Amino acid sequence: MPYQQDCTVLSLRALNEKAYEMILEAGGIAEEAKPGQFVNIKCGEGHLLRRPISICETSAMQLRLVFEVRGEGTEWLSERQIDDQVSVLGPLGRGFDAEGKRALFIGGGIGVPPLLWAAESAASADAALGFATEKRSLLLADFARVCGQAAVATDDGSLGLRGTAIDAAEKLLAQNTYDLICACGPKILLRRAAELAAARGIPCQISMEERMGCGVGACLVCAVKLRDKNGEAYYGHVCKDGPVFSSEEVVFDD
């Protein structure tokens, strides 16, 4: 059940030149949340639409959120101070189900944070993480702690493999067997992850990123093309039906 609460900012710090980690005292939201879900945060009086932020982790009554500054709303959020109050609606959406699985987590950029808690919930986990450059990397120590192997790739080769998270994932898939793949990041990464999984007969869960308005399925902004069990296409909503879907549900149009 989603809650709407005024949550206290306990800490806020920059992780790289664009990303921030915020810890909130969040009561019922933290207690109810599951890996892969998100919250919708009101970002100042001048911004009518809340901003969706994926949940990175929970601890006791606290939420750990990691977000990038992409506009005025998230810039406002990055300027909060300790003990400030922010209005939070959540937990929202459908999350990952990795419990009891040997899972490979594939994340790109700001798609990396939602995978951390899911990796912690798996029976065993490896990760393939991709970033533009070393300066844009984040949560590497966290994934090293949680995962047996945490392979990193950067577009410019400044850290780890030169390439993408998919290149790093292919190397791990050549070395290990998995019974689940979970992915979050740009749509091209999700499509490639789905293709890798399908070629190997591995179930795959993907977390979609779309612009959202209400966060509860009423405004239709985050419509996504899906297919039902009979292969018929229809439109669902990332905020309500996802953000996590089986890769077989999602229609990737050319």
Salt bridges, closest charged atoms under 4 A:
GLU21 OE1 - ARG13 NE 2.94
GLU21 OE2 - ARG64 NE 2.85
GLU57 OE1 - ARG64 NH1 2.63
GLU57 OE2 - ARG145 NH2 3.88
GLU68 OE1 - ARG70 NE 3.34
GLU68 OE2 - ARG136 NH2 3.61
GLU72 OE1 - HIS47 NE2 3.44
ASP84 OD2 - ARG80 NH1 3.84
GLU120 OE2 - ARG145 NH1 3.37
ASP126 OD2 - ARG102 NH2 3.26
ASP142 OD1 - ARG64 NH1 3.12
ASP142 OD1 - ARG145 NH2 3.31
GLU170 OE2 - ARG192 NH2 3.73
GLU195 OE2 - ARG191 NE 3.72
GLU195 OE1 - ARG192 NE 3.92
GLU210 OE2 - LYS187 NZ 3.21
GLU249 OE2 - ARG94 NH2 3.17
ASP253 OD1 - LYS225 NZ 3.59
ASP254 OD1 - ARG191 NH2 2.67
